[in-house]
Amino acid sequence: MTVHFEDLVVGQSAEAGKTITEADVLLFSAVSGDNNPVHLDQIYAATTPFETRIAHGMLTASLISGVIGTRLPGYGTIYLSQSTRFKAPVRIGETVTTRVTVEELIPEKKRVRLSTQCRVGDKVVLEGESLVIAPSRA
């Protein structure tokens, strides 16, 4: 799916949900090289304030890329930057709902500033902002 720059409006949003699985955490660890035991070792994780294993923060953040790259603006979007504030952990088995919202349109370069948010239920676990180049009809 693609929403061209010319069709975007401030306030427009898109979202997607993803349940974080054991496989997601193991694969992300392998790809990123982040083998922190808080993600992989239940005995260790039980000694932390979280009391159980948690997903990598950047795994949660990567869900933003999925929404931007496939829903809003969608196919052909070029990521320029992402700011991220981690607010709470995501545990294995929890469903993360990721929402991006158009905050500003910059016509000169077809850039779009998006607010980004990930939630587990009603709890915000991540918030931030993305800057992208949206596909154009021109």
C-alpha positions as CSV (number, residue, x, y, z in Angstrom):
1,M,0.0,0.0,0.0
2,T,1.2,3.5,-0.7
3,V,-0.3,6.9,0.2
4,H,1.4,9.5,-2.0
5,F,2.7,12.7,-0.5
6,E,-0.1,14.6,-2.4
7,D,-2.8,12.5,-0.6
8,L,-1.4,12.9,2.9
9,V,-3.2,15.1,5.4
10,V,-2.1,16.3,8.9
11,G,-3.8,14.0,11.5
12,Q,-3.9,11.0,9.2
13,S,-2.8,7.8,10.9
14,A,-2.3,4.1,10.5
15,E,-1.6,1.3,12.9
16,A,-0.7,-2.4,13.2
17,G,-0.6,-4.9,16.0
18,K,2.1,-7.6,16.6
19,T,2.3,-10.2,19.4
20,I,5.9,-10.5,20.4
21,T,7.0,-14.1,20.4
22,E,9.9,-16.1,21.8
23,A,11.1,-16.5,18.2
24,D,11.0,-12.8,17.6
25,V,13.3,-12.2,20.6
26,L,15.7,-15.0,19.6
27,L,15.9,-13.9,16.0
28,F,16.3,-10.2,16.9
29,S,19.1,-11.2,19.3
30,A,20.8,-13.1,16.5
31,V,20.5,-10.3,13.9
32,S,21.4,-7.4,16.3
33,G,24.1,-9.3,18.3
34,D,22.3,-8.1,21.5
35,N,22.4,-11.1,23.8
36,N,21.8,-9.3,27.0
37,P,20.5,-11.9,29.4
38,V,17.5,-9.7,30.3
39,H,16.1,-10.8,26.9
40,L,17.3,-14.4,26.8
41,D,17.8,-15.9,30.3
42,Q,14.7,-16.2,32.6
43,I,16.8,-16.9,35.7
44,Y,18.8,-13.7,35.2
45,A,15.7,-11.7,34.2
46,A,13.9,-12.8,37.4
47,T,16.6,-10.8,39.4
48,T,15.8,-7.6,37.5
49,P,13.1,-5.0,38.2
50,F,11.1,-6.5,35.3
51,E,11.1,-10.0,37.0
52,T,10.9,-11.7,33.6
53,R,12.4,-11.6,30.2
54,I,11.6,-8.6,28.1
55,A,11.8,-7.8,24.4
56,H,14.6,-5.7,23.1
57,G,13.6,-2.0,23.0
58,M,14.8,-1.8,19.5
59,L,12.7,-4.7,18.5
60,T,9.7,-2.7,19.6
61,A,11.0,0.4,17.8
62,S,11.5,-1.7,14.6
63,L,7.7,-2.2,14.5
64,I,7.4,1.5,13.6
65,S,9.4,0.8,10.4
66,G,6.8,-1.8,9.5
67,V,3.9,0.6,9.7
68,I,5.7,3.4,7.9
69,G,7.1,1.1,5.1
70,T,3.8,-0.7,4.4
71,R,0.9,1.5,5.5
72,L,1.6,5.2,6.0
73,P,3.1,6.5,3.8
74,G,3.8,2.9,2.6
75,Y,5.8,1.3,-0.2
76,G,8.6,3.5,-1.4
77,T,9.0,5.6,1.7
78,I,12.5,6.5,2.7
79,Y,13.3,6.8,6.4
80,L,15.5,9.8,7.4
81,S,15.4,9.8,11.2
82,Q,13.7,8.4,14.3
83,S,13.7,9.7,17.8
84,T,12.5,7.2,20.4
85,R,11.7,7.4,24.1
86,F,11.2,4.0,25.9
87,K,8.5,4.3,28.5
88,A,7.9,0.7,29.6
89,P,9.0,-2.9,28.9
90,V,7.4,-5.3,26.5
91,R,7.2,-8.8,27.7
92,I,7.1,-11.9,25.5
93,G,3.5,-12.8,24.6
94,E,2.3,-9.1,24.8
95,T,0.7,-7.5,21.7
96,V,2.2,-4.2,20.7
97,T,0.0,-1.8,18.7
98,T,2.0,0.7,16.7
99,R,0.5,3.9,15.5
100,V,2.0,6.6,13.2
101,T,0.3,10.0,12.7
102,V,1.1,12.7,10.2
103,E,2.1,15.8,12.1
104,E,3.7,18.0,9.4
105,L,4.0,18.0,5.6
106,I,7.0,19.6,4.1
107,P,6.2,20.0,0.4
108,E,9.6,21.3,-0.9
109,K,11.2,17.9,-0.4
110,K,8.2,15.6,0.0
111,R,9.1,15.1,3.7
112,V,6.7,14.0,6.3
113,R,7.1,14.4,10.1
114,L,5.2,11.6,11.9
115,S,4.5,11.1,15.6
116,T,5.1,7.5,16.6
117,Q,3.7,5.5,19.4
118,C,3.7,1.8,20.6
119,R,1.2,0.6,23.2
120,V,0.5,-2.6,25.1
121,G,-3.2,-2.3,25.9
122,D,-3.6,1.3,27.1
123,K,0.0,1.6,28.3
124,V,2.4,3.6,26.1
125,V,5.7,1.6,25.9
126,L,7.4,3.8,23.3
127,E,6.9,7.3,21.8
128,G,8.8,9.3,19.4
129,E,9.0,11.0,16.0
130,S,10.0,10.0,12.5
131,L,11.0,12.0,9.5
132,V,10.5,10.4,6.1
133,I,10.4,11.1,2.4
134,A,7.0,10.0,1.0
135,P,6.5,8.7,-2.5
136,S,5.2,11.2,-4.9
137,R,3.0,11.0,-8.0
138,A,5.3,13.5,-9.7
